[in-house]
Amino acid sequence: MGGYMLAFGHCISCGAFFSFNPERVPSIRANDAGQPDPAGRREPVCRDCWNRRQAYRRQQGLPEETLLPGAYEPEPEQSEANE
């Protein structure tokens, strides 16, 4: 019997509650105070904040970052037989 994996959490940037694929969602590392920290936990970024970041990068003449396919979609669960 198969299923889907989907996580729910708050966007580290705007605080919105949203669903995402934890293996593919864009994220930043942040400390417990929510400040960027390379040694911190990965914290998810919602689609709206992702899109705003890419718009800012375009305006600044910077290349857009790659969004992994399915970042905001459920991930089919792997069965033991498929591993």
N, CA, C and O of each residue as an XYZ file, in Angstrom:
332
protein
N       0.843     -1.169      0.000
C       0.000      0.000      0.000
C       0.888      1.232      0.000
O       1.758      1.364      0.860
N       0.684      2.131     -0.946
C       1.511      3.323     -1.062
C       0.841      4.529     -0.459
O      -0.347      4.506     -0.135
N       1.595      5.556     -0.317
C       1.082      6.801      0.233
C       1.916      7.961     -0.277
O       2.721      7.810     -1.196
N       1.717      9.093      0.320
C       2.449     10.288     -0.059
C       3.044     10.938      1.171
O       2.477     10.878      2.262
N       4.207     11.566      0.978
C       4.861     12.285      2.053
C       4.667     13.782      1.800
O       4.935     14.275      0.704
N       4.208     14.485      2.809
C       3.989     15.916      2.720
C       4.242     16.500      4.100
O       3.785     15.954      5.104
N       4.962     17.598      4.151
C       5.234     18.247      5.437
C       4.482     19.571      5.499
O       4.137     20.153      4.471
N       4.237     20.028      6.703
C       3.609     21.324      6.943
C       4.518     22.101      7.882
O       5.098     21.539      8.810
N       4.633     23.381      7.634
C       5.456     24.210      8.494
C       5.247     25.678      8.199
O       4.444     26.055      7.346
N       5.991     26.501      8.926
C       5.914     27.952      8.755
C       7.111     28.429      7.942
O       8.235     27.966      8.143
N       6.862     29.354      7.027
C       7.920     29.943      6.217
C       8.855     30.737      7.127
O       8.396     31.527      7.952
N      10.150     30.533      6.982
C      11.135     31.240      7.794
C      11.138     32.733      7.480
O      11.572     33.536      8.307
N      10.666     33.109      6.309
C      10.688     34.521      5.914
C       9.442     35.287      6.362
O       9.550     36.327      7.011
N       8.257     34.773      6.015
C       7.017     35.523      6.290
C       6.155     34.902      7.387
O       5.226     35.545      7.875
N       6.449     33.667      7.780
C       5.689     33.004      8.827
C       4.426     32.291      8.366
O       3.718     31.705      9.186
N       4.130     32.329      7.061
C       2.930     31.660      6.544
C       3.025     30.151      6.769
O       4.100     29.564      6.650
N       1.894     29.533      7.093
C       1.811     28.082      7.258
C       1.525     27.495      5.885
O       0.587     27.926      5.216
N       2.325     26.511      5.451
C       2.142     25.948      4.110
C       2.602     24.500      4.075
O       3.269     24.027      4.994
N       2.236     23.797      2.998
C       2.651     22.404      2.810
C       3.778     22.364      1.791
O       3.871     23.216      0.907
N       4.639     21.349      1.934
C       5.794     21.253      1.052
C       6.377     19.847      1.080
O       6.072     19.048      1.965
N       7.212     19.566      0.102
C       7.972     18.332      0.054
C       9.278     18.602      0.809
O      10.089     19.402      0.342
N       9.502     17.967      1.948
C      10.679     18.288      2.759
C      12.013     17.963      2.085
O      13.052     18.477      2.498
N      11.994     17.126      1.067
C      13.225     16.778      0.358
C      13.557     17.782     -0.746
O      14.684     17.795     -1.242
N      12.590     18.627     -1.141
C      12.788     19.493     -2.301
C      12.534     20.975     -2.064
O      12.933     21.805     -2.881
N      11.884     21.319     -0.970
C      11.520     22.715     -0.721
C      12.776     23.571     -0.552
O      13.743     23.123      0.065
N      12.778     24.795     -1.089
C      13.911     25.673     -0.812
C      13.931     26.015      0.675
O      12.883     26.128      1.310
N      15.117     26.177      1.214
C      15.235     26.441      2.644
C      16.487     27.261      2.918
O      17.373     27.387      2.073
N      16.533     27.810      4.115
C      17.751     28.448      4.593
C      18.055     27.856      5.959
O      17.164     27.331      6.627
N      19.281     27.938      6.361
C      19.666     27.478      7.697
C      19.518     28.652      8.649
O      19.993     29.756      8.383
N      18.848     28.390      9.764
C      18.595     29.450     10.745
C      18.765     28.902     12.151
O      18.589     27.710     12.401
N      19.112     29.805     13.067
C      19.241     29.425     14.470
C      17.867     29.480     15.148
O      16.865     29.760     14.490
N      17.818     29.219     16.431
C      16.542     29.186     17.151
C      15.831     30.536     17.180
O      14.617     30.591     17.376
N      16.572     31.620     16.988
C      15.979     32.964     16.959
C      15.474     33.334     15.567
O      14.945     34.428     15.369
N      15.636     32.414     14.587
C      15.178     32.674     13.228
C      16.143     33.487     12.390
O      15.783     33.960     11.312
N      17.363     33.655     12.869
C      18.382     34.400     12.141
C      19.205     33.445     11.280
O      19.490     32.325     11.705
N      19.595     33.877     10.062
C      20.438     33.010      9.226
C      21.681     32.553      9.983
O      22.363     33.348     10.630
N      21.957     31.266      9.887
C      23.089     30.682     10.605
C      23.504     29.411      9.862
O      22.736     28.450      9.815
N      24.717     29.391      9.277
C      25.151     28.206      8.530
C      25.121     26.918      9.348
O      25.037     25.829      8.781
N      25.188     27.031     10.674
C      25.159     25.847     11.536
C      23.741     25.524     12.015
O      23.544     24.553     12.746
N      22.752     26.329     11.610
C      21.384     26.147     12.080
C      20.631     25.054     11.341
O      21.167     24.381     10.460
N      19.361     24.899     11.730
C      18.465     23.921     11.085
C      17.979     24.467      9.748
O      17.871     25.678      9.555
N      17.689     23.554      8.834
C      17.048     23.945      7.569
C      15.629     24.371      7.870
O      14.886     23.643      8.528
N      15.242     25.552      7.391
C      13.891     26.071      7.578
C      13.289     26.349      6.207
O      13.956     26.940      5.357
N      12.039     25.936      5.967
C      11.432     26.059      4.643
C      11.071     27.498      4.269
O      10.834     28.349      5.126
N      11.038     27.733      2.945
C      10.647     29.026      2.380
C       9.411     28.783      1.502
O       9.431     27.915      0.629
N       8.333     29.551      1.735
C       7.092     29.364      0.976
C       7.249     29.831     -0.475
O       8.204     30.529     -0.817
N       6.312     29.439     -1.300
C       6.358     29.770     -2.727
C       6.317     31.286     -2.959
O       7.040     31.791     -3.819
N       5.492     32.012     -2.215
C       5.412     33.466     -2.400
C       6.750     34.132     -2.098
O       7.194     34.996     -2.854
N       7.392     33.742     -1.010
C       8.694     34.329     -0.668
C       9.751     33.916     -1.690
O      10.627     34.705     -2.044
N       9.659     32.671     -2.161
C      10.584     32.214     -3.206
C      10.429     33.082     -4.451
O      11.419     33.541     -5.020
N       9.188     33.305     -4.869
C       8.944     34.113     -6.068
C       9.425     35.547     -5.876
O       9.983     36.134     -6.803
N       9.221     36.122     -4.697
C       9.712     37.483     -4.420
C      11.243     37.536     -4.494
O      11.814     38.494     -5.014
N      11.882     36.518     -3.979
C      13.351     36.474     -4.026
C      13.849     36.421     -5.465
O      14.819     37.091     -5.819
N      13.176     35.619     -6.293
C      13.611     35.514     -7.687
C      13.367     36.825     -8.437
O      14.178     37.217     -9.277
N      12.256     37.506     -8.140
C      11.982     38.815     -8.756
C      13.070     39.816     -8.354
O      13.547     40.585     -9.190
N      13.458     39.807     -7.091
C      14.529     40.690     -6.617
C      15.834     40.376     -7.355
O      16.537     41.289     -7.789
N      16.153     39.104     -7.495
C      17.391     38.717     -8.179
C      17.373     39.196     -9.631
O      18.386     39.682    -10.133
N      16.229     39.062    -10.310
C      16.124     39.554    -11.688
C      16.359     41.062    -11.744
O      17.093     41.549    -12.603
N      15.734     41.796    -10.825
C      15.890     43.253    -10.788
C      17.341     43.667    -10.553
O      17.783     44.701    -11.054
N      18.065     42.878     -9.806
C      19.457     43.174     -9.490
C      20.434     42.634    -10.536
O      21.647     42.791    -10.401
N      19.890     41.992    -11.585
C      20.742     41.425    -12.629
C      21.449     40.147    -12.211
O      22.450     39.760    -12.813
N      20.929     39.490    -11.178
C      21.505     38.237    -10.702
C      20.772     37.063    -11.334
O      19.591     37.180    -11.662
N      21.446     35.942    -11.510
C      20.761     34.774    -12.066
C      19.712     34.245    -11.096
O      19.892     34.298     -9.879
N      18.628     33.740    -11.641
C      17.609     33.110    -10.802
C      18.145     31.791    -10.262
O      18.984     31.142    -10.887
N      17.655     31.412     -9.108
C      18.017     30.135     -8.503
C      17.070     29.060     -9.026
O      15.961     29.359     -9.467
N      17.507     27.839     -8.973
C      16.712     26.718     -9.462
C      15.765     26.212     -8.378
O      16.182     25.946     -7.250
N      14.509     26.083     -8.727
C      13.516     25.482     -7.835
C      13.356     24.029     -8.260
O      13.041     23.748     -9.416
N      13.571     23.122     -7.340
C      13.440     21.707     -7.674
C      11.994     21.370     -8.015
O      11.080     21.850     -7.345
N      11.767     20.554     -9.044
C      10.403     20.145     -9.376
C       9.747     19.468     -8.175
O      10.386     18.685     -7.472
N       8.489     19.769     -7.949
C       7.737     19.134     -6.873
C       8.017     19.693     -5.489
O       7.634     19.078     -4.494
N       8.673     20.842     -5.399
C       9.033     21.407     -4.091
C       7.818     21.658     -3.209
O       7.912     21.589     -1.984
N       6.689     21.948     -3.823
C       5.482     22.260     -3.048
C       4.375     21.227     -3.292
O       3.197     21.508     -3.071
N       4.764     20.030     -3.750
C       3.827     18.954     -4.052
C       4.129     17.739     -3.176
O       5.265     17.576     -2.731
N       3.136     16.885     -2.919
C       3.395     15.644     -2.155
C       4.379     14.740     -2.897
O       4.396     14.699     -4.127
N       5.174     14.039     -2.151
C       6.140     13.091     -2.709
C       5.583     11.680     -2.537
O       5.223     11.295     -1.424
N       5.507     10.902     -3.619
C       5.061      9.511     -3.445
C       5.977      8.777     -2.485
O       7.200      8.880     -2.573
N       5.378      8.038     -1.570
C       6.142      7.287     -0.591
C       6.812      6.110     -1.261
O       6.185      5.422     -2.066
N       8.067      5.863     -0.949
C       8.803      4.730     -1.496
C       8.411      3.474     -0.732
O       8.455      3.459      0.498
N       8.032      2.427     -1.441
C       7.748      1.157     -0.760
C       9.064      0.415     -0.592
O      10.015      0.652     -1.336
N       9.118     -0.469      0.369
C      10.335     -1.239      0.608
C      10.718     -2.063     -0.609
O      11.901     -2.323     -0.829
N       9.751     -2.474     -1.395
C      10.030     -3.272     -2.588
C      10.730     -2.445     -3.661
O      11.443     -3.002     -4.497
N      10.542     -1.141     -3.652
C      11.162     -0.276     -4.658
C      12.541      0.217     -4.238
O      13.217      0.866     -5.037
N      12.970     -0.060     -3.049
C      14.267      0.457     -2.575
C      15.407     -0.429     -2.950
O      16.556     -0.129     -2.623
